Amino acid sequence: MGMAHGPAQGGGGRRRRGRRHAAINEINMTPFIDVVLVLLIVFMVAAPMMTVGVPLDLPQSKASPLNSDTKPVTLSIRQSGQVFLGESELSDDGIVPKLTEASKSGFEERVFVRGDKRVDYGRVAQVMAIVTGGGFKKVALVTEPDQK
């Protein structure tokens, strides 16, 4: 027995040469927009939590930023002269012991001093003298980049 070709063999009807539906050539943007909005909300909530320590109005400078791989220990000095390590207030006598506790590499640890631009210059110098007098060798001032 031979095989029959054509419409008589149970297929019934003609073969269609084209596609029944055209391909959709548009990108569905809805999932992309959903993900972007979720990321936006996450970053809006997380951004205020990323600030370190006490909020200060830092002076501006044209100095280039330091390249640092490790996170330094940061002292903050408010306009009133109060000194903070992170968010905890320190007395002048407690600065060196707390810095020694917080430093991972001993007296070679980099210490950043963030002073409000309205704080008395003498107070900043006094705190830096306490830190360097305590044995820390790498002490630096933190400023904001100049906006000009």
Secondary structure in CASP SS format (residue, H / E / C, confidence):
PFRMAT SS
TARGET T0000
AUTHOR 0000-0000-0000
METHOD secondary structure of the structure
MODEL  1
M C 1.00
G C 1.00
M C 1.00
A C 1.00
H C 1.00
G C 1.00
P C 1.00
A C 1.00
Q C 1.00
G C 1.00
G C 1.00
G C 1.00
G C 1.00
R C 1.00
R C 1.00
R C 1.00
R C 1.00
G C 1.00
R C 1.00
R C 1.00
H C 1.00
A C 1.00
A C 1.00
I C 1.00
N C 1.00
E C 1.00
I C 1.00
N C 1.00
M C 1.00
T H 1.00
P H 1.00
F H 1.00
I H 1.00
D H 1.00
V H 1.00
V H 1.00
L H 1.00
V H 1.00
L H 1.00
L H 1.00
I H 1.00
V H 1.00
F H 1.00
M H 1.00
V H 1.00
A H 1.00
A H 1.00
P H 1.00
M H 1.00
M H 1.00
T C 1.00
V C 1.00
G C 1.00
V C 1.00
P C 1.00
L C 1.00
D C 1.00
L C 1.00
P C 1.00
Q E 1.00
S E 1.00
K C 1.00
A C 1.00
S C 1.00
P C 1.00
L C 1.00
N C 1.00
S C 1.00
D C 1.00
T C 1.00
K C 1.00
P C 1.00
V E 1.00
T E 1.00
L E 1.00
S E 1.00
I E 1.00
R C 1.00
Q C 1.00
S C 1.00
G C 1.00
Q C 1.00
V E 1.00
F E 1.00
L E 1.00
G C 1.00
E C 1.00
S E 1.00
E E 1.00
L E 1.00
S C 1.00
D H 1.00
D H 1.00
G H 1.00
I H 1.00
V H 1.00
P H 1.00
K H 1.00
L H 1.00
T H 1.00
E H 1.00
A H 1.00
S C 1.00
K C 1.00
S C 1.00
G H 1.00
F H 1.00
E H 1.00
E C 1.00
R E 1.00
V E 1.00
F E 1.00
V E 1.00
R E 1.00
G E 1.00
D C 1.00
K C 1.00
R C 1.00
V C 1.00
D C 1.00
Y H 1.00
G H 1.00
R H 1.00
V H 1.00
A H 1.00
Q H 1.00
V H 1.00
M H 1.00
A H 1.00
I H 1.00
V H 1.00
T H 1.00
G H 1.00
G C 1.00
G C 1.00
F C 1.00
K C 1.00
K E 1.00
V E 1.00
A E 1.00
L E 1.00
V E 1.00
T C 1.00
E E 1.00
P E 1.00
D C 1.00
Q C 1.00
K C 1.00
END
